[in-house]
Amino acid sequence: MPDTSERNRVRTTRTAFEILRWIRDKDGIGVSELARDLGIAKSTAHRHLTTLLDEECIIKEGEKYYLGLQFLNFGEAARNRHPAYRMAGRKVEQLAAETQERVQFIVEEHGHAVYVYREVGERAVQTDPGIGKRIPLHATAAGKAILASFPQERIEAIIERRGLDALTEATITRPDALFDELEEIRSRGYGFNEQENIVGLHAVGVPIRGADETVIGALSISGPSHRLVGETLTEKLPRLLLGTANELELNIAHS
């Protein structure tokens, strides 16, 4: 019996998005290289690229194709659709100025953590992948803060779909260990990342709730492990984030 869920998907659409991701990851690609990498005929690759070019989704420079700025418009529309996201963005700016570290607001989408806003202070390290980048929820302070707000069934579904890959030797890779840590996060109200995503980087993250008390994302502050340590990591930054989260949630509830 054929898989009806798969049958209802449009293969050409899937191929088009695979091509777009390939162009993004390669930072530009030619027809022959694309055909070889995807294992499709050169004529097929050319037809897809020509269609995407006609739709102004990509541009052509010389013999290579690149993503077009239309995706910038799509990205801004996605980021601005939720008024609370914009409020969170202003808090990210304030926290970065106050702490001089790197501050970000992330949300969960399709089992990934997605950077929605990010600012860097004067002392911040340039280690994050950029706005819109997807990273594992289980390896970040903000991601774990979001996971801790979900029911057990949803967490299990995310683990089944995305796994618990190790990004560093400190990354949690066992479900039971993750569940234990999420319980601690629920109890204290914030999560830690101690070199679990990037070696040499620590972070603290707190969940942000919308007007209906549903967690819509999380704020986090991150910096070098030699600087975010001791009371700074375990007391000072958590207090700052919890206070900021409380103020932000009040603004969201009464907006």
Backbone bond lengths (Angstrom), bond angles and torsions (degrees), N, CA, C in turn:
res aa  C-N    CA-C-N  psi(-1)  N-CA   C-N-CA  omega(-1)  CA-C   N-CA-C  phi
1 M - - - 1.471 - - 1.527 109.21 -
2 P 1.337 118.38 124.35 1.463 120.06 -179.08 1.516 111.76 -68.36
3 D 1.325 115.82 152.37 1.463 122.47 178.44 1.522 108.52 -75.21
4 T 1.347 116.20 108.21 1.470 119.30 -176.44 1.518 111.93 -66.05
5 S 1.355 117.60 -31.82 1.460 119.38 179.18 1.522 110.09 -64.58
6 E 1.330 116.70 -37.37 1.460 120.86 178.24 1.518 110.38 -73.70
7 R 1.335 116.61 -37.20 1.456 121.31 -179.04 1.518 111.58 -63.57
8 N 1.348 116.26 -30.81 1.464 120.56 -178.02 1.525 112.96 -80.16
9 R 1.321 117.04 -4.24 1.459 119.91 178.11 1.530 109.65 -90.90
10 V 1.334 115.89 147.76 1.455 121.62 -178.32 1.527 108.81 -94.12
11 R 1.318 116.18 116.16 1.462 120.56 -174.23 1.524 112.41 -64.48
12 T 1.325 117.21 -37.04 1.464 119.26 -178.66 1.530 111.24 -65.99
13 T 1.340 115.66 -35.44 1.462 119.05 177.15 1.521 110.14 -65.51
14 R 1.327 116.00 -43.50 1.457 120.51 178.80 1.536 110.58 -60.97
15 T 1.326 115.86 -42.34 1.467 120.34 179.76 1.525 110.73 -64.10
16 A 1.325 116.11 -40.50 1.469 120.37 -179.83 1.525 110.86 -60.49
17 F 1.325 116.42 -43.08 1.461 119.10 -179.44 1.534 111.10 -72.22
18 E 1.303 116.56 -32.55 1.463 119.16 175.07 1.523 109.88 -63.49
19 I 1.315 116.83 -39.64 1.463 121.24 177.69 1.528 110.69 -64.57
20 L 1.329 116.38 -43.25 1.461 120.06 179.56 1.533 110.83 -61.95
21 R 1.327 116.73 -42.41 1.465 119.38 177.92 1.523 110.83 -64.37
22 W 1.333 116.31 -37.43 1.462 120.48 -179.69 1.528 110.18 -66.28
23 I 1.331 116.49 -41.80 1.469 120.85 177.43 1.520 110.13 -61.25
24 R 1.347 115.62 -43.30 1.466 120.49 179.11 1.521 111.43 -61.47
25 D 1.317 116.56 -50.63 1.467 120.82 -175.19 1.527 112.23 -67.47
26 K 1.329 116.79 -32.74 1.467 121.16 -179.98 1.530 112.24 -86.30
27 D 1.328 116.09 -9.51 1.461 121.77 -174.82 1.523 110.49 53.72
28 G 1.327 114.77 50.31 1.451 121.13 179.49 1.514 111.19 108.37
29 I 1.344 116.47 138.00 1.461 119.51 -177.24 1.523 109.76 -154.57
30 G 1.324 116.32 149.58 1.453 122.00 177.41 1.514 111.41 -94.36
31 V 1.323 116.91 169.56 1.458 122.19 -176.47 1.525 111.47 -61.53
32 S 1.314 117.33 -49.29 1.462 120.91 -176.58 1.529 111.38 -63.44
33 E 1.314 116.24 -43.03 1.468 119.90 -179.58 1.522 110.45 -64.86
34 L 1.327 116.72 -41.98 1.459 120.88 179.42 1.524 110.98 -62.74
35 A 1.334 116.45 -45.49 1.459 120.50 179.87 1.520 111.02 -60.48
36 R 1.338 116.25 -42.45 1.459 120.56 -179.51 1.523 111.39 -67.12
37 D 1.320 116.99 -44.86 1.463 120.99 -176.44 1.523 112.21 -67.39
38 L 1.322 117.10 -35.89 1.467 120.67 -178.58 1.521 112.96 -92.65
39 G 1.304 116.52 -7.89 1.454 119.38 179.31 1.515 113.36 69.23
40 I 1.339 116.14 37.65 1.461 120.76 178.17 1.523 109.02 -122.51
41 A 1.335 115.47 164.20 1.462 119.66 179.85 1.525 110.00 -65.60
42 K 1.326 115.51 148.37 1.460 120.57 179.05 1.520 110.73 -60.30
43 S 1.326 117.82 -37.83 1.469 121.57 179.21 1.530 110.73 -64.99
44 T 1.349 116.41 -36.94 1.472 120.39 178.01 1.523 110.52 -66.96
45 A 1.333 116.12 -44.62 1.462 120.43 178.10 1.522 110.45 -59.79
46 H 1.331 116.22 -41.47 1.459 120.61 -178.99 1.527 110.96 -64.89
47 R 1.345 117.61 -40.92 1.468 120.43 179.56 1.519 111.17 -63.80
48 H 1.324 116.38 -42.27 1.467 119.47 178.60 1.525 110.62 -63.20
49 L 1.314 116.92 -46.50 1.462 120.89 -178.69 1.523 111.31 -63.63
50 T 1.319 116.99 -40.44 1.460 120.92 179.27 1.522 110.93 -63.50
51 T 1.343 116.54 -40.97 1.463 120.53 178.66 1.516 111.06 -64.80
52 L 1.326 116.77 -45.23 1.462 120.50 178.62 1.520 111.36 -63.99
53 L 1.325 116.56 -33.56 1.456 121.10 177.03 1.526 110.14 -68.72
54 D 1.333 116.99 -42.47 1.468 121.15 177.70 1.527 111.23 -60.79
55 E 1.343 115.74 -36.33 1.468 120.55 -179.85 1.528 112.28 -82.23
56 E 1.320 116.65 2.85 1.463 123.83 177.60 1.525 112.97 61.58
57 C 1.351 115.67 30.08 1.458 120.80 175.45 1.521 111.37 -87.18
58 I 1.326 116.75 -24.49 1.453 121.84 179.16 1.522 108.98 -132.50
59 I 1.311 116.05 167.64 1.465 121.86 175.75 1.525 108.03 -127.04
60 K 1.312 116.22 162.51 1.460 120.97 178.16 1.518 109.26 -121.88
61 E 1.319 115.19 128.12 1.459 122.24 176.49 1.514 107.52 -127.18
62 G 1.318 116.28 111.74 1.460 119.98 -174.34 1.510 109.92 66.40
63 E 1.332 116.34 -124.05 1.461 121.36 179.90 1.526 112.72 -102.37
64 K 1.336 116.40 8.21 1.466 119.35 -177.39 1.524 111.38 -116.69
65 Y 1.340 113.88 153.72 1.462 121.87 178.62 1.526 109.17 -111.47
66 Y 1.343 115.07 141.16 1.458 121.83 -178.56 1.528 109.56 -131.96
67 L 1.350 115.94 159.37 1.457 119.29 174.88 1.529 109.81 -63.19
68 G 1.330 115.66 143.94 1.457 120.74 177.81 1.519 111.63 -95.07
69 L 1.310 116.32 167.32 1.462 121.70 -176.97 1.521 113.32 -75.00
70 Q 1.337 116.73 -3.92 1.464 118.11 175.62 1.536 110.60 -59.94
71 F 1.339 115.82 -29.84 1.462 118.93 179.50 1.524 111.60 -70.08
72 L 1.322 117.23 -24.12 1.455 120.40 174.39 1.517 110.08 -64.57
73 N 1.330 115.44 -40.42 1.461 120.74 177.21 1.520 111.16 -64.98
74 F 1.336 116.52 -42.94 1.462 120.59 177.67 1.522 110.68 -61.52
75 G 1.337 115.98 -44.28 1.454 120.72 -177.88 1.522 112.58 -63.18
76 E 1.327 116.80 -43.32 1.457 120.22 178.66 1.513 111.22 -64.85
77 A 1.340 116.50 -38.40 1.468 120.23 177.99 1.525 110.42 -63.05
78 A 1.332 117.02 -41.69 1.461 121.04 179.06 1.526 110.91 -66.36
79 R 1.332 116.39 -41.13 1.459 119.82 -177.42 1.528 111.79 -71.07
80 N 1.319 117.42 -32.05 1.458 120.67 -175.14 1.525 114.26 -93.82
81 R 1.338 116.95 0.48 1.463 118.49 -176.95 1.521 112.03 -68.24
82 H 1.324 117.31 -24.38 1.461 122.45 -177.82 1.529 108.63 -108.83
83 P 1.332 119.63 111.46 1.474 120.93 -178.84 1.527 112.83 -54.08
84 A 1.335 117.03 -33.35 1.463 119.91 -178.92 1.517 111.29 -64.80
85 Y 1.328 117.53 -29.94 1.458 119.90 178.13 1.530 110.42 -62.39
86 R 1.328 115.93 -42.37 1.470 119.57 179.95 1.531 110.83 -64.84
87 M 1.338 116.85 -38.19 1.468 120.07 176.43 1.521 109.99 -62.45
88 A 1.324 115.96 -42.39 1.462 120.23 178.30 1.522 110.98 -62.73
89 G 1.328 116.60 -36.62 1.451 120.92 178.85 1.519 112.17 -59.95
90 R 1.327 116.43 -38.73 1.476 119.88 178.62 1.527 111.22 -67.57
91 K 1.334 116.24 -35.63 1.466 119.46 177.39 1.531 111.20 -69.09
92 V 1.310 116.67 -34.23 1.461 120.62 176.10 1.519 109.84 -60.00
93 E 1.317 116.76 -44.87 1.464 120.97 178.67 1.524 111.24 -61.25
94 Q 1.335 116.91 -45.10 1.457 121.29 -179.03 1.527 111.88 -63.15
95 L 1.330 116.30 -44.86 1.462 119.92 -178.66 1.529 111.69 -65.86
96 A 1.318 116.94 -38.02 1.461 119.98 178.86 1.518 110.75 -64.48
97 A 1.333 116.46 -39.80 1.466 120.39 178.80 1.522 111.13 -67.63
98 E 1.328 116.15 -37.46 1.465 120.16 -177.49 1.527 112.79 -74.97
99 T 1.318 117.07 -42.34 1.463 120.41 -174.92 1.522 113.08 -92.93
100 Q 1.338 116.73 -20.22 1.462 123.07 -174.87 1.527 112.58 64.40
101 E 1.321 116.25 16.52 1.455 121.22 177.56 1.531 109.72 -107.51
102 R 1.316 115.51 -172.87 1.460 121.15 178.08 1.516 109.09 -89.20
103 V 1.327 116.09 131.58 1.467 121.32 -177.92 1.522 108.35 -129.16
104 Q 1.331 115.98 141.26 1.452 119.41 -178.86 1.525 111.58 -143.81
105 F 1.318 114.50 154.64 1.461 122.58 171.67 1.516 106.38 -118.55
106 I 1.328 116.45 123.43 1.457 120.18 -179.74 1.526 110.16 -122.02
107 V 1.312 116.38 158.27 1.458 122.48 174.32 1.529 108.38 -130.08
108 E 1.325 114.76 162.73 1.466 120.05 175.56 1.514 109.49 -94.77
109 E 1.316 116.43 133.83 1.464 121.47 175.84 1.523 108.25 -147.90
110 H 1.325 116.17 123.56 1.467 122.14 179.57 1.531 112.06 54.21
111 G 1.326 116.46 34.78 1.461 120.12 177.54 1.510 115.04 80.29
112 H 1.324 117.28 7.19 1.467 122.14 176.64 1.535 109.73 -109.79
113 A 1.316 116.07 158.76 1.457 121.78 164.98 1.524 107.15 -91.51
114 V 1.342 116.96 131.79 1.458 121.28 -177.04 1.524 109.33 -123.35
115 Y 1.328 116.90 127.45 1.463 121.28 176.20 1.532 109.55 -71.12
116 V 1.334 116.19 122.64 1.464 120.98 179.17 1.529 110.53 -107.27
117 Y 1.329 116.96 -41.98 1.469 121.60 174.63 1.520 108.35 -135.64
118 R 1.325 116.11 149.41 1.445 121.65 177.79 1.528 109.76 -157.39
119 E 1.323 115.56 136.96 1.462 121.47 174.23 1.514 108.59 -136.00
120 V 1.313 116.46 152.77 1.456 120.71 179.09 1.521 109.53 -124.18
121 G 1.333 114.88 134.74 1.452 120.78 175.33 1.518 110.58 -83.42
122 E 1.322 115.69 -179.08 1.466 120.23 -175.26 1.513 112.70 -65.66
123 R 1.345 117.30 -27.79 1.468 119.65 -179.04 1.527 112.60 -97.09
124 A 1.315 116.73 -1.21 1.464 120.52 -172.13 1.516 112.09 -66.75
125 V 1.334 114.64 148.95 1.458 120.95 175.55 1.522 108.82 -93.38
126 Q 1.318 116.31 143.18 1.466 121.96 -177.67 1.532 109.50 -91.03
127 T 1.342 115.86 78.84 1.460 119.38 -176.83 1.525 113.74 -118.96
128 D 1.329 117.90 -9.70 1.462 118.48 -174.26 1.525 110.82 -82.94
129 P 1.336 116.91 155.36 1.461 120.46 -174.44 1.516 115.75 -81.82
130 G 1.323 118.78 -8.56 1.458 119.68 176.29 1.513 113.91 109.09
131 I 1.333 115.15 163.65 1.455 122.27 -178.26 1.526 110.26 -60.82
132 G 1.342 115.28 135.04 1.451 120.58 178.72 1.512 114.50 88.37
133 K 1.329 117.51 -13.45 1.459 120.49 -179.48 1.525 110.45 -68.96
134 R 1.325 115.57 141.03 1.458 121.25 178.97 1.527 110.03 -101.82
135 I 1.327 115.36 135.45 1.456 121.30 178.89 1.529 108.26 -137.16
136 P 1.337 118.24 164.21 1.469 120.20 -179.27 1.521 112.80 -67.21
137 L 1.309 116.64 137.37 1.464 121.30 177.81 1.524 111.62 -65.68
138 H 1.335 116.95 -38.55 1.466 120.53 -171.12 1.522 113.95 -73.59
139 A 1.350 117.32 -8.59 1.459 120.00 -175.44 1.521 112.97 -108.89
140 T 1.326 117.83 8.88 1.463 121.21 -177.82 1.524 110.32 -129.17
141 A 1.326 116.03 153.54 1.461 120.60 179.28 1.529 110.84 -65.19
142 A 1.334 116.46 -46.05 1.458 120.27 179.89 1.527 110.77 -66.95
143 G 1.323 116.24 -39.63 1.457 119.94 179.68 1.516 112.21 -62.50
144 K 1.320 116.39 -42.82 1.467 120.07 178.75 1.525 111.12 -68.72
145 A 1.334 116.93 -33.26 1.462 119.88 176.38 1.531 110.38 -63.07
146 I 1.326 116.35 -37.53 1.470 120.46 176.83 1.521 110.44 -69.85
147 L 1.332 117.12 -47.33 1.458 120.61 179.96 1.524 111.83 -56.89
148 A 1.328 116.88 -37.73 1.464 120.81 -177.97 1.526 112.13 -62.91
149 S 1.321 117.11 -20.22 1.468 120.77 -179.58 1.526 112.58 -86.75
150 F 1.329 116.56 -11.63 1.462 120.86 -175.67 1.527 110.98 -87.09
151 P 1.329 117.20 153.03 1.466 119.70 172.45 1.521 110.86 -68.99
152 Q 1.315 115.34 158.99 1.464 121.55 -176.94 1.516 112.64 -53.38
153 E 1.328 117.03 -41.54 1.460 120.62 -176.94 1.515 111.88 -62.90
154 R 1.314 116.71 -38.63 1.464 120.13 -179.44 1.529 110.93 -70.44
155 I 1.320 116.55 -39.63 1.459 120.02 177.97 1.525 110.07 -62.39
156 E 1.319 115.91 -44.82 1.463 120.22 179.66 1.520 111.20 -61.86
157 A 1.340 116.48 -38.35 1.466 120.12 179.26 1.528 110.96 -65.18
158 I 1.343 116.63 -38.72 1.462 120.53 178.44 1.520 110.44 -66.94
159 I 1.323 116.72 -41.89 1.469 120.15 178.69 1.520 110.52 -62.87
160 E 1.325 116.05 -42.10 1.466 119.75 179.89 1.522 111.13 -63.69
161 R 1.326 116.14 -38.27 1.460 120.12 -176.99 1.521 112.47 -79.67
162 R 1.335 117.21 -41.74 1.466 120.96 -171.79 1.523 114.10 -106.67
163 G 1.319 116.92 -16.59 1.448 119.16 -179.03 1.520 112.57 75.88
164 L 1.320 115.34 -177.14 1.467 122.25 177.45 1.531 108.39 -129.34
165 D 1.311 115.26 64.30 1.460 120.49 -177.40 1.520 111.41 -66.21
166 A 1.313 115.89 147.79 1.463 122.18 178.00 1.524 109.75 -86.75
167 L 1.330 117.04 120.35 1.455 121.74 174.01 1.520 110.78 -91.47
168 T 1.334 115.87 -31.02 1.462 122.64 174.05 1.527 107.21 -141.34
169 E 1.314 116.47 178.95 1.458 120.10 177.66 1.528 111.77 -67.57
170 A 1.337 117.59 -18.98 1.463 121.27 -178.07 1.527 113.44 -91.88
171 T 1.318 118.55 -6.92 1.456 121.69 -177.88 1.525 111.14 -64.83
172 I 1.322 116.02 136.41 1.462 120.54 174.77 1.525 109.07 -71.77
173 T 1.319 116.38 125.50 1.467 120.64 -177.53 1.525 112.95 -123.97
174 R 1.341 117.47 -1.12 1.462 120.34 178.78 1.525 109.48 -110.01
175 P 1.322 118.14 130.80 1.472 120.76 -179.74 1.522 113.23 -54.89
176 D 1.343 117.89 -42.50 1.456 119.18 -177.88 1.526 111.63 -63.53
177 A 1.332 116.84 -38.62 1.465 120.26 177.63 1.516 111.05 -66.53
178 L 1.329 116.82 -38.79 1.463 120.28 178.16 1.521 110.48 -65.20
179 F 1.324 117.44 -44.22 1.462 120.67 -179.75 1.523 110.85 -61.86
180 D 1.324 117.45 -38.50 1.475 120.81 177.68 1.523 110.70 -63.06
181 E 1.326 116.47 -42.97 1.465 119.05 -179.35 1.527 111.16 -69.01
182 L 1.316 117.24 -38.27 1.466 119.82 178.72 1.526 111.03 -62.63
183 E 1.332 116.47 -34.98 1.461 119.80 177.02 1.526 110.35 -64.57
184 E 1.322 117.35 -39.25 1.468 120.86 177.09 1.525 110.72 -64.70
185 I 1.329 116.46 -39.78 1.464 120.63 179.68 1.521 110.04 -63.49
186 R 1.321 117.86 -41.13 1.466 121.31 178.46 1.521 110.19 -61.02
187 S 1.329 115.72 -37.62 1.465 120.43 -177.05 1.523 112.28 -71.04
188 R 1.350 117.07 -43.12 1.464 119.28 -175.18 1.522 113.51 -95.46
189 G 1.351 117.52 -21.39 1.463 120.63 175.73 1.511 115.64 96.78
190 Y 1.331 119.73 2.90 1.454 122.45 -179.89 1.524 109.91 -155.19
191 G 1.329 114.46 159.26 1.459 120.32 -178.44 1.514 112.40 -119.94
192 F 1.328 115.77 158.36 1.453 122.38 177.98 1.529 110.71 -116.06
193 N 1.299 114.70 154.16 1.460 122.82 169.83 1.526 105.69 -132.61
194 E 1.319 115.20 109.14 1.464 119.72 -178.84 1.524 108.96 -112.55
195 Q 1.323 114.53 86.01 1.470 123.60 179.43 1.537 112.02 61.90
196 E 1.307 116.64 30.83 1.466 120.81 -178.88 1.525 112.43 -89.01
197 N 1.318 116.19 -21.45 1.461 121.42 -179.89 1.524 110.83 -106.66
198 I 1.327 115.65 -44.23 1.466 122.57 179.47 1.522 108.35 -137.04
199 V 1.296 117.11 131.76 1.463 121.26 177.56 1.530 109.20 -61.72
200 G 1.325 115.70 129.76 1.457 120.27 178.88 1.512 114.41 91.54
201 L 1.343 117.58 4.02 1.465 120.81 -177.38 1.524 110.66 -121.22
202 H 1.328 115.92 132.96 1.460 123.06 173.75 1.524 109.24 -116.05
203 A 1.333 116.68 157.29 1.462 120.45 179.06 1.520 110.40 -156.44
204 V 1.339 113.91 157.61 1.462 122.79 173.36 1.523 107.24 -127.11
205 G 1.336 117.09 137.59 1.458 119.72 -178.54 1.522 112.24 -136.84
206 V 1.338 116.23 145.39 1.467 121.38 178.02 1.528 109.39 -129.18
207 P 1.331 117.60 145.84 1.463 120.32 177.91 1.522 111.16 -75.94
208 I 1.322 115.58 152.98 1.466 122.05 175.78 1.526 107.69 -120.15
209 R 1.327 116.47 126.82 1.460 121.76 -177.40 1.515 111.24 -104.10
210 G 1.330 115.05 144.34 1.452 121.42 176.85 1.511 111.23 -83.25
211 A 1.315 116.23 -173.87 1.457 121.68 -176.92 1.523 112.24 -61.71
212 D 1.346 117.51 -27.74 1.466 121.24 -179.99 1.519 112.56 -93.66
213 E 1.344 116.88 13.16 1.465 123.72 178.93 1.527 113.59 74.20
214 T 1.324 117.58 2.24 1.453 120.59 175.53 1.523 109.66 -78.22
215 V 1.322 117.26 136.81 1.462 120.46 178.85 1.524 109.45 -71.04
216 I 1.335 116.38 123.44 1.464 121.14 -178.00 1.524 112.34 -102.45
217 G 1.332 117.03 -13.02 1.453 120.60 -178.51 1.515 109.79 173.25
218 A 1.315 116.65 -163.17 1.463 121.20 -179.72 1.518 110.36 -153.30
219 L 1.320 115.21 146.51 1.460 122.94 173.32 1.516 108.90 -100.88
220 S 1.323 116.99 144.27 1.461 119.39 174.61 1.519 110.77 -146.09
221 I 1.315 114.12 153.86 1.465 123.24 174.97 1.520 106.68 -119.48
222 S 1.310 117.17 131.25 1.461 120.13 -179.05 1.521 111.02 -134.01
223 G 1.320 114.75 155.44 1.457 119.52 179.87 1.514 110.60 -172.17
224 P 1.335 117.83 179.55 1.462 122.17 -178.31 1.526 111.63 -57.72
225 S 1.324 116.07 142.03 1.461 120.46 -176.71 1.527 112.31 -63.12
226 H 1.332 118.24 -25.34 1.463 119.23 179.41 1.525 111.81 -77.16
227 R 1.337 117.02 -17.21 1.458 121.04 -179.10 1.529 111.34 -101.39
228 L 1.319 116.91 -40.48 1.460 121.02 176.97 1.521 107.88 -92.19
229 V 1.325 115.16 83.87 1.449 121.48 -174.62 1.525 108.48 -150.11
230 G 1.329 117.26 162.73 1.453 121.17 176.94 1.520 112.19 61.61
231 E 1.328 115.94 -140.84 1.461 120.92 -176.95 1.530 112.30 -64.74
232 T 1.328 117.19 -28.64 1.466 119.82 177.26 1.520 109.81 -59.32
233 L 1.322 116.80 -45.00 1.458 121.47 -178.52 1.521 112.16 -76.71
234 T 1.321 117.09 -42.38 1.458 119.95 -170.09 1.527 114.68 -92.13
235 E 1.340 117.23 -17.26 1.469 118.81 -176.64 1.534 113.13 -129.94
236 K 1.331 117.25 -54.99 1.460 120.24 -173.32 1.525 112.30 -62.54
237 L 1.323 117.45 -54.55 1.464 120.39 -177.33 1.533 112.52 -68.13
238 P 1.338 119.39 -39.08 1.460 118.21 175.09 1.528 113.16 -59.61
239 R 1.336 117.16 -42.10 1.468 119.87 178.05 1.525 110.94 -61.12
240 L 1.325 115.46 -43.61 1.463 119.99 -179.85 1.528 110.94 -62.62
241 L 1.308 116.45 -44.83 1.462 120.43 -178.85 1.525 111.83 -68.02
242 L 1.313 117.36 -41.58 1.463 120.17 179.43 1.524 110.97 -63.04
243 G 1.336 116.91 -40.52 1.462 120.34 177.16 1.517 111.71 -65.13
244 T 1.329 116.43 -41.97 1.459 120.91 178.72 1.521 110.61 -65.48
245 A 1.329 116.73 -41.32 1.464 121.16 179.20 1.521 110.67 -62.36
246 N 1.321 116.81 -42.30 1.462 120.76 179.64 1.531 111.02 -61.91
247 E 1.330 116.52 -44.15 1.467 121.13 178.91 1.519 111.04 -64.97
248 L 1.336 116.26 -43.02 1.459 120.44 179.82 1.519 111.41 -64.18
249 E 1.316 116.83 -42.57 1.466 120.32 -179.23 1.522 111.76 -65.92
250 L 1.341 117.39 -34.74 1.462 120.31 175.30 1.526 110.66 -65.02
251 N 1.337 115.94 -41.99 1.462 119.63 178.36 1.527 111.13 -63.93
252 I 1.331 116.82 -39.92 1.456 121.34 179.50 1.532 109.97 -65.23
253 A 1.324 116.26 -44.67 1.467 120.58 -176.89 1.513 112.75 -64.58
254 H 1.334 117.31 -29.28 1.465 120.61 -175.00 1.516 112.59 -110.96
255 S 1.314 116.36 16.14 1.467 118.93 179.86 1.532 110.62 -84.60
